[in-house]
Amino acid sequence: MQPKIIVHGGAWKIAEETHADHIGGTHVAAEAAWDILARGGTALDAVEKAISMMENDPTFDAGVGSVLNRTGSIEMDAIIMDGKTLAIGAVAAVRGITNPVQLARHIMQDTDHSLLVGEGARRFAELRGMRLCAEAELTVEREIIRFKRLQQKPDYHLLDEFAPTPIEPDPQGTVGAVAIDAAGNIAASTSTGGAAYKLPGRVGDSPLVGSGAYADNTTGGASATGHGESIMRVVLCKTATDAIAHGKTAQEAADYAVKVMFERTGGYGGIIVVDHQGEAAFAYNTPHMAVAWSDDAGNIHARIKS
C-alpha cells in the first residue's frame, strides 16, 4: 500500500494576511507525518505527529493559539482513532496542556476508557507525565483581541461567524489529519480550542467519534472542521466513510458529506478523507480551506483552496 497523509488547518474565510502561515503550518505538519510513513511508521504515529506540530503552531485554533471562551479561558478538545481496531482516545474541555492529541492517545492506549473531560483529563495527563502549563502559554494576542471584540456583541451567535461571506475574515483553525500506512492501516485525528466565545464547558464535534473524526480500515478515515453543532447533527465523518462503503470514491464521499450537512442543517465546514485504497480528498462549503497532502511520489502540496 502506498502511504498517504492529508491534513487540514481549518475551513473558514481565512484572512489573506494569514494565508502564508496556514500554508506553511499545514505543509510542515504533512511533511513530518510523511517522513514517519516513508520510514515504515504507523498511521497513528503520523497523524499524532502532524496534529502535535499544528497544536504547537499559534496560527491554528488548537493547543497554542486556541480561542478563548466567554470567561476568557481556554478549553480544548481532541480525538485520535485507530482504523484497524476502532480504538478511540478523546479529551474534551481540558485546560493547561499544550498537546491534547497526545493525551487523547494516552487515553486510547493506557485506559479502558475512550473519553476523559475537564479536570479528570488534566489529572490523567499529569499521571502520564505530561507537562502541565499555565494558560498564558497557550494564549496569543490575536485571541485576546477577538475576545474583546466579541464581548461588545451582546447578540452574538456562533453561526453568524459561519456565513459564507462573513463581514470580517476570521480563521477558525481546527486542525485535523488522516493517514494510511504501508500496512493499509488508517488513522484519523482532530484537535481544537473550540469555538470562539463559547460557553464554558461547551464541547463541539471534534472529540466525538464519527463527527470530528472517524477511521475504519474497511472504508476510510476522515477529519472535519467548521460549525461543530452542524457537524454533530449529521455525524459528518461517519457519513463520509459510510458513503465509501456504499461505493463512492473518496472525493465523492467528501462532497456528499458536506452536501448533506448543508442541506440538513444549513451548516458550513469542511472535511478531509482517505479511503481504504489510499485515495485522499477534501471538500468544503466555506470561502477557504487550508490543506496539505502527499502525492504518490511523496511530494507535499499545501495551499489554501478557495
TIDREN-844041 format. One record per atom (N, C-alpha, C, O): x, y, z. Coordinates in steps of 0.001 Angstrom, whole numbers, plus 500000, padded with zeros to 6 digits. Example, Ala and Ser with C-alpha at 12.3 -4.5 7.8 and 13.67 -1.06 7.14 Angstrom:
BEGIN
513190494310507800;512300495500507800;513200496700507800;514236496681508465;512850497750507080;513670498940507140;512900500030507870;513409501138508039;
***
This chain:
BEGIN
500840498803500000;500000500000500000;500882501257500000;501818501370500792;500571502194499106;501268503475499081;500756504335500233;499565504640500280;501621504732501159;501163505574502269;500635506914501765;500998507376500684;499782507519502563;499210508811502190;498890509587503468;498446509014504463;499120510882503423;498759511778504520;498032512987503945;498411513513502898;496995513416504634;496354514688504311;496025515361505637;495569514711506578;496261516667505703;495982517430506919;495171518663506557;495190519126505416;494463519184507542;493777520467507340;494073521404508507;494381520976509620;493969522690508212;494158523721509219;492939524611509329;493049525796509643;491770524034509066;490521524758509244;489869525165507937;490540525370506925;488554525279507976;487766525754506838;486996526984507295;486231526939508258;487217528084506581;486675529368507040;486949530414505979;487480530086504917;486606531648506234;487114532749505419;488395533220506088;488365534001507038;489508532739505582;490800532959506223;491387534281505724;491525534501504520;491727535146506664;492263536456506320;493490536315505421;494368535492505679;493541537123504369;494599536979503373;495993537099503973;496921536423503531;496142537951504972;497469538156505556;497948536937506348;499120536865506719;497055535980506610;497462534761507324;497559533549506400;497845532446506866;497326533731505108;497377532594504187;498734531893504221;498798530664504260;499803532661504205;501141532063504184;501387531234505433;501997530167505358;500922531710506580;501106530961507823;500315529656507801;500806528625508260;499101529695507273;498298528476507182;498928527473506216;498984526275506498;499396527971505088;500040527088504111;501310526483504704;501542525278504605;502126527333505322;503368526850505913;503137525861507040;503826524844507129;502169526153507903;501898525276509035;501383523909508627;501791522898509198;500495523864507651;499988522572507203;501048521802506420;501121520576506502;501867522528505662;502926521864504888;503930521188505809;504281520027505598;504390521897506817;505368521333507749;504789520118508472;505480519118508662;503523520206508872;502888519091509564;502764517867508665;503057516750509091;502335518074507429;502200516958506491;503554516344506170;503677515126506036;504563517186506049;505910516707505743;506441515824506869;507035514775506619;506222516257508112;506685515467509262;505948514135509335;506549513107509647;504665514149509052;503894512906509059;504348511981507939;504471510772508132;504597512564506761;505044511748505632;506386511089505928;506618509948505527;507268511793506624;508576511223506969;508403509954507804;509135508982507621;507439509966508713;507155508770509509;506637507650508621;507098506513508724;505694507956507762;505112506945506880;506148506382505908;506167505179505647;507001507241505379;508002506807504398;509029505868505020;509629505048504325;509225505989506312;510163505100507012;509481503847507563;510064503105508354;508244503625507134;507527502432507560;506767502585508856;506316501595509432;506619503817509325;505908504065510561;504407503915510404;503892503740509301;503720503987511533;502275503735511537;501482505000511240;501947506122511439;500266504771510755;499353505889510513;499043506618511812;498913507842511808;498922505892512933;498666506535514223;499786507497514594;499528508629515003;501030507044514450;502155507922514764;502180509134513836;502517510240514258;501823508919512580;501864510005511599;500839511090511926;501162512278511906;499599510682512228;498588511707512500;498856512399513833;498621513600513965;499343511655514817;499676512292516095;500773513333515911;500711514416516493;501774513007515104;502863513952514858;502345515201514147;502670516321514542;501543515011513105;501022516161512356;500198517073513260;500357518293513236;499315516472514057;498460517277514928;499291517989515985;499065519168516257;500245517291516583;501087517913517605;501799519145517061;501903520163517745;502286519046515834;503005520185515251;502067521369515033;502461522518515236;500832521098514622;499893522192514421;499381522743515756;499059523927515857;499305521879516787;498968522381518121;500046523319518650;499754524225519431;501281523108518230;502390523956518675;502535525232517856;503330526110518191;501765525327516788;501830526478515878;500696527439516238;499528527067516123;501008528666516670;499953529596517099;499038530075515985;498084530807516247;499307529678514756;498421530032513647;497031529454513836;496037530060513436;496966528274514452;495728527496514448;495006527548515795;495595527867516828;493724527227515749;492894527144516950;492994525738517520;492053524948517442;494156525443518095;494420524134518695;495698524269519504;496683524817519010;495701523778520746;496900523939521563;497226525408521722;496359526207522076;498476525768521461;498883527180521499;498115527940520410;498127527540519246;497458529018520786;496659529769519819;495181529480519891;494407530018519100;494766528627520839;493344528300520969;492525529539521325;493019530485521940;491267529500520920;490358530614521191;489980530649522667;490173529673523393;489441531783523099;489004531969524475;487485531801524569;486746532191523665;487042531219525671;485599531102525879;485056532384526523;485775533379526617;483805532367526963;483165533605527433;483709534109528763;483437535245529152;484473533279529463;485126533746530682;486602534038530447;487344534302531393;487030533993529189;488420534279528859;489364533123529092;490577533324529161;488834531901529216;489658530726529449;489749529874528180;488972530045527241;490711528958528177;490924528045527051;490550526637527475;491083526117528455;489630526015526737;489243524626526935;489369523916525589;488795524355524592;490121522820525568;490490522189524310;489908520775524188;489673520090525184;489685520366522940;489148519043522619;490059518362521596;490678519035520771;490142517039521647;490912516299520641;490463514848520607;489896514326521567;490732514215519473;490431512789519294;491497512167518407;492075512829517544;491747510878518635;492558510078517724;491900508715517625;491401508188518619;491898508137516413;491202506863516206;492027505946515320;492615506372514326;492057504676515706;492787503626515007;491806502832514147;490908502173514671;491978502897512827;491063502220511922;491196500715511916;490301500021511434;492302500188512445;492488498734512490;491629498109513579;490990497081513351;491607498716514756;490903498153515915;489637498916516277;488845498447517094;489438500081515682;488360501010516024;488534501590517428;487580502108518007;489740501505517974;490024502098519284;490006503619519170;490407504191518156;489529504258520242;489375505711520264;489979506257521547;489864505653522614;490617507396521425;491007508174522590;490594509605522354;490864510164521291;489937510212523337;489467511584523153;489497512325524479;489435511730525555;489594513633524365;489635514520525515;488783515731525196;488767516207524061;488063516236526213;487193517385525979;487302518363527137;487432517974528297;487245519643526790;487250520736527770;488417520624528738;488267520889529931;489585520229528223;490770520121529059;491521521449529057;491530522165528056;492137521762530164;492859523022530301;494304522757530709;494604521790531409;495194523644530252;496545523659530770;497478522587530280;498395522202531005;497279522075529049;498267521215528419;498472521709526990;497566522284526388;499660521480526460;499958522023525129;499534521102523994;499261521573522890;499476519794524247;499196518843523165;498074517878523545;498331516751523969;496826518330523390;495691517451523698;495686516139522914;495197515128523418;496219516136521697;496213514894520911;497060513828521586;496723512645521536;498149514231522214;498992513254522901;498276512675524112;498423511490524412;497504513499524808;496695512999525912;495616512045525391;495341511019526013;495013512380524264;493997511501523678;494583510128523363;493923509108523566;495816510098522871;496414508807522568;496709508017523843;496551506797523867;497135508705524898;497324508020526179;496012507406526660;495999506284527166;494918508134526505;493612507618526916;493269506366526125;492763505393526685;493542506385524829;493251505240523971;494082504019524367;493570502900524403;495358504239524663;496272503120524852;496442502695526312;496772501541526583;496222503605527242;496591503330528636;495408503253529595;495606503148530806;494178503304529075;492999503206529927;491974502287529279;492124501868528131;490936501988530037;489808501228529497;488733502151528946;487656501691528566;489014503446528899;488035504449528508;488334504996527113;489387504732526533;487393505753526602;487568506407525304;487616507918525405;488214508570524549;486995508498526442;486880509954526530;486994510393527979;486281509894528849;487896511328528229;488002511982529535;487790513477529333;488143514029528291;487209514128530343;486874515543530203;487393516350531388;487627515828532478;487564517652531127;487806518621532174;488943518287533112;490025517884532684;488682518460534408;489713518276535420;490211516838535471;491391516600535730;489325515880535228;489759514489535206;490772514224534115;491728513477534321;490575514826532963;491529514672531866;492864515306532217;493920514747531919;492819516468532849;494065517151533240;494831516329534282;496055516225534213;494122515753535232;494787514934536239;495415513702535612;496505513287536007;494728513111534629;495295511940533957;496545512326533179;497511511563533140;496536513510532556;497728513984531853;498922514060532807;500035513668532455;498680514562534005;499753514659534995;500250513272535398;501454513060535545;499326512329535575;499703510958535930;500561510316534856;501437509506535161;500316510670533597;501093510101532489;502395510858532254;503117510561531302;502698511815533092;503957512546532989;503948513671531980;505006514197531632;502768514054531499;502704515176530577;502905516481531332;502452516635532466;503579517401530695;503829518696531317;502555519535531324;501917519721530288;502196520037532496;501093520974532597;501623522382532375;502776522667532698;500804523253531834;501271524599531522;500272525629532015;499096525333532225;500764526834532194;499889527950532525;499085528333531291;499552528184530162;497881528825531516;497032529215530396;497681530298529543;497437530378528340;498496531117530160;499179532187529426;500066531635528319;500278532305527308;500588530426528496;501450529828527473;500664529462526219;501240529335525138;499369529293526357;498525528921525230;497864530123524569;497353530017523454;497873531258525246;497104532429524811;497936533315523900;499086533631524204;497340533716522772;498021534604521834;497233535907521702;496031535948521964;497924536961521296;497307538281521228;496094538311520304;495106538988520590;496171537581519205;495045537540518262;493746537149518952;492690537713518664;493824536177519868;492613535698520525;492155536633521637;490965536682521948;493071537368522235;492671538386523212;491886539487522506;490870539963523012;492365539879521343;491675540909520555;490289540406520141;489303541136520246;490220539171519676;488941538605519263;487968538552520448;486793538896520313;488471538118521606;487644538021522815;487055539381523181;485867539482523487;487868540407523152;487383541739523491;486355542234522479;485398542918522844;486553541887521209;485595542285520177;484249541607520394;483204542249520293;484275540317520692;483033539585520876;482312539984522159;481091539857522246;483046540459523143;482406540969524353;481485542154524057;480552542427524811;481752542840522971;480963544011522603;479747543647521755;479045544530521263;479497542346521584;478373541891520760;477394541102521625;477470539874521672;476480541783522309;475570541068523211;474651540087522501;474163539140523119;474409540296521221;473524539409520470;474300538412519608;473760537847518657;475576538203519954;476432537327519153;475922535885519174;475587535340520226;475873535282517977;475561533866517836;476672533234517007;477129533810516019;477095532059517413;478217531405516755;478006531259515260;478928531499514481;476799530866514843;476576530603513423;476696531872512590;476905531788511380;476568533070513215;476765534320512482;478160534358511860;478347534914510778;479134533765512547;480511533766512065;480722532751510944;481764532761510287;479748531881510721;479899530837509722;479108531114508454;478823530194507688;478749532371508226;478122532736506961;479140532578505845;480344532638506097;478677532377504604;479635532148503524;480514533358503233;481624533202502723;480045534547503543;480859535747503354;480765536613504605;480150537679504565;481367536175505725;481314536973506937;481940538337506721;482840538497505896;481461539313507465;481943540678507295;483438540766507569;484175541437506845;483875540086508613;485284540135508987;485922538760508814;485504537809509474;486920538630507949;487619537350507843;488174536969509212;488757537803509905;487994535720509594;488346535316510939;488618533827510948;487672533043510872;489869533402511039;490166531983510930;489602531186512094;489659531614513247;489059530024511773;488627529051512769;489471527806512519;489026526860511870;490685527819513041;491687526866512588;491756525556513327;492848525137513710;490622524878513549;490670523486513988;491610522724513069;491645522983511866;492380521777513627;493339521032512811;492960519563512768;492364519032513705;493317518913511660;492997517501511507;493996516806510612;494694517445509825;494059515483510737;494956514691509899;494364513303509708;493763512735510620;494545512770508508;494142511394508189;495286510753507417;495862511373506523;495617509505507763;496721508823507094;496398507362506874;495598506767507596;497036506794505860;497069505349505669;498526504951505534;499283505606504817;498931503883506217;500336503483506187;500557502320505231;499620501848504587;501807501858505145;502161500826504169;501445499507504435;501287498690503528;501014499297505672;500283498080506010;498795498193505724;498051497231505916;498354499358505268;496951499564504961;496117499991506147;494888500016506077;496791500329507247;496066500793508426;495807502289508340;496671503057507919;494617502691508742;494157504080508643;494030504664510047;493627503972510982;494373505923510185;494163506638511439;493680508039511124;493989508599510072;492914508595512056;492407509961511903;492494510670513242;492397510046514299;492679511986513183;492776512771514409;492329514198514155;492495514732513059;491757514809515188;491309516199515121;491584516848516467;491454516206517509;491967518127516447;492234518857517690;491779520292517530;491902520871516451;491250520871518607;490718522226518519;490653522903519878;490570522248520917;490692524214519847;490347525018521016;488869525311521059;488382525936522001;488154524866520052;486708525032520003;486289526310519318;487025526881518512;485095526744519654;484506527932519042;484798529164519893;484711529135521120;485143530233519209;485423531477519923;484206531924520718;483075531878520233;484457532356521944;483421532918522819;482331531897523151;481174532260523365;482705530639523193;481756529580523554;481445529648525048;482195530240525824;480342529040525433;480022528905526849;481037527968527504;481455526990526885;481436528247528734;482333527317529430;481721525924529489;480538525768529791;482527524922529201;482045523550529194;481492523084527875;481177521903527725;481361523991526895;480854523568525589;481836522608524930;483041522855524904;481310521519524402;482096520553523646;481514520487522247;480311520290522077;482362520650521250;481908520598519869;482066519226519266;482097518217519972;482164519199517958;482227517928517244;483568517228517360;483634516001517283;484646517994517545;485994517447517353;486284516174518138;486843515243517558;485936516073519438;486291514857520165;485260513743520072;485417512698520703;484209513954519291;483116512985519217;483323512043518036;483436512478516891;483370510759518331;483633509766517300;482543509826516231;481352509858516540;482970509841514976;482053509903513845;481714511308513422;481317511530512278;481859512261514315;481586513663513986;482877514377513639;483081514762512487;483772514562514638;485031515256514373;486047514418513645;486885514952512919;485990513108513824;486920512204513132;486359510789513161;485537510441514009;486824509986512214;486479508570512180;487516507841511340;488056508395510383;487792506579511711;488726505763510930;488309504313511004;488030503788512082;488270503664509841;487912502247509740;488659501701508531;488461502162507407;489516500719508771;490311500169507671;489466499645506519;489941499596505384;488230499256506784;487401498675505729;486775499730504824;486280499406503744;486795500974505252;486200502042504436;487182503195504247;487656503426503135;487488503909505303;488400505041505201;488438505832506484;487873505427507500;489103506956506428;489201507848507580;488854509258507178;488958509628506008;488433510056508168;488034511435507881;488252512301509106;488234511817510238;488460513594508863;488546514607509915;487780515826509441;487890516232508284;486994516414510353;486109517522509992;486530518814510675;487277518811511653;486032519911510134;486258521239510691;485101522126510267;484515521928509203;484775523105511103;483681524013510754;482743524208511927;483164524140513082;481477524449511639;480488524684512673;480142523365513357;479439522524512796;480647523199514579;480572521915515246;479179521389515455;478937520193515294;478239522273515816;476881521811516061;476243521242514799;475461520295514880;476562521804513636;476064521254512375;476740519926512050;476083518984511607;478045519852512270;478792518620512005;478254517479512852;478111516357512366;477953517760514129;477429516723515022;476084516195514551;475810515000514655;475253517074514038;473886516678513689;473837515670512557;472901514875512468;474844515699511689;474856514732510586;475977513700510734;476185512881509839;476692513735511851;477807512812512118;478694512770510869;478833511735510216;479282513912510564;479850514184509244;480888513168508790;480834512699507653;481841512819509669;482904511914509232;482390510496508999;482839509818508075;481456510047509828;480862508721509603;479995508731508349;479917507730507636;479348509852508080;478581509973506843;479490509774505632;479123509098504671;480674510369505690;481620510242504574;482136508824504424;482155508286503317;482559508204505532;483110506858505414;482032505831505060;482313504859504360;480812506036505534;479714505156505124;479444505271503624;479091504289502970;479612506479503089;479411506661501654;480437505866500855;480126505340499786;481664505778501377;482681504944500724;482238503486500728;482409502776499738;481662503040501858;481183501659501956;480101501362500926;479912500215500522;479387502416500504;478321502240499513;478793502522498087;477978502696497180;480114502568497894;480654502616496545;481150503962496065;481636504054494938;481052505008496863;481543506311496431;483063506379496546;483653505746497422;483696507150495655;485117507416495773;485358508353496949;484415508902497518;486626508533497310;486959509439498407;486429510844498127;485858511480499013;486615511328496907;486143512672496582;484621512746496586;484046513711497090;483974511740496031;482511511726496040;481973511681497463;480970512325497772;482631510929498321;482188510815499709;482354512137500449;481473512540501208;483478512812500231;483698514104500872;482658515120500410;482066515830501223;482442515182499094;481440516106498548;480050515794499098;479297516698499459;479726514518499156;478403514095499621;478182514498501081;477114515001501430;479183514279501931;479023514582503349;478786516074503574;477916516452504359;479549516919502895;479365518360503038;478002518785502509;477350519655503086;477576518174501416;476253518472500846;475135518110501831;474191518878502015;475247516952502453;474243516533503434;474204517518504598;473127517908505047;475382517921505088;475430518862506210;474711520158505873;473926520664506674;474978520690504696;474350521968504340;472853521811504112;472066522646504559;472459520759503427;471044520581503118;470212520314504369;469066520754504455;470777519599505334;470015519230506519;470099520273507637;469157520413508418;471212521005507722;471405521901508868;471712523343508480;471650524234509326;472044523585507208;472497524917506806;473888525234507299;474290526397507318;474640524202507705;475949524404508315;477076524525507314;476974524099506163;478170525129507799;479363525339506976;480562524636507590;480701524561508811;481429524120506719;482625523450507197;483324522712506084;483063522938504902;484213521828506477;484975521061505501;485391519728506074;485255519481507272;485904518863505201;486289517516505603;487446517040504746;487509517350503556;488371516282505347;489406515573504603;489149514080504744;488672513618505780;489470513329503694;489150511900503643;490314511143503017;490940511625502073;490602509956503547;491460508979502875;490695507665502853;490253507194503901;490531507064501677;489796505805501631;490739504607501784;491958504772501840;490169503408501851;490946502201502123;491871501832500973;492726500959501123;491710502485499824;492615502263498698;493720503304498635;494559503269497735;493724504223499580;494787505223499656;494532506492498875;495449507287498671;493301506696498434;492966507932497739;492572509007498756;491793508747499673;493113510208498589;492831511318499502;491966512357498796;492047512537497581;491138513033499585;490238514037499022;489834515010500119;490028514742501304;489271516137499714;488711517081500675;487574517841500007;487501517932498781;486691518381500833;485566519170500340;485194520179501410;485461519965502593;484574521285500997;484203522335501935;483189523246501268;483101523289500041;482415523980502078;481483524967501532;481708526338502153;480815527185502151;482900526547502681;483329527839503213;484182528546502161;484571527922501174;484481529831502349;485301530509501344;486690529915501178;487230529928500073;487282529394502249;488629528837502175;488728527555502989;487925527304503888;489734526747502652;490130525621503496;491632525434503343;492146525376502226;492327525341504459;493779525133504442;494056523629504464;493642522936505393;494751523127503450;495003521696503334;496422521443502839;497011522270502143;496955520287503211;498231519811502678;498151518301502567;497520517643503394;498793517751501540;498683516319501313;499915515810500570;500640516580499939;500137514507500655;501225513869499917;500669513275498633;499545512773498600;501476513339497573;501078512664496335;501725511289496281;502390510877497232;501537510581495182;502023509203495094;503545509125495092;504108508065495367;504219510233494786;505681510252494812;506223510723496152;507437510798496346;505320511041497079;505763511511498391;506018513001498456;506536513491499460;505666513737497406;505806515187497446;504639515785498220;503513515293498142;504916516852498971;503878517501499780;503382518743499056;504172519573498604;502074518857498952;501428520024498368;500588520687499443;499843520009500152;500695521993499574;499920522722500575;499384523999499951;500080524687499204;498146524295500268;497559525517499739;496289525864500502;495721525029501207;495868527076500352;494544527475500809;493646527452499593;493818528235498659;492690526548499616;491784526418498491;490635527400498652;490122527620499749;490246527984497518;489109528927497547;488338528797496239;487342529492496038;
***
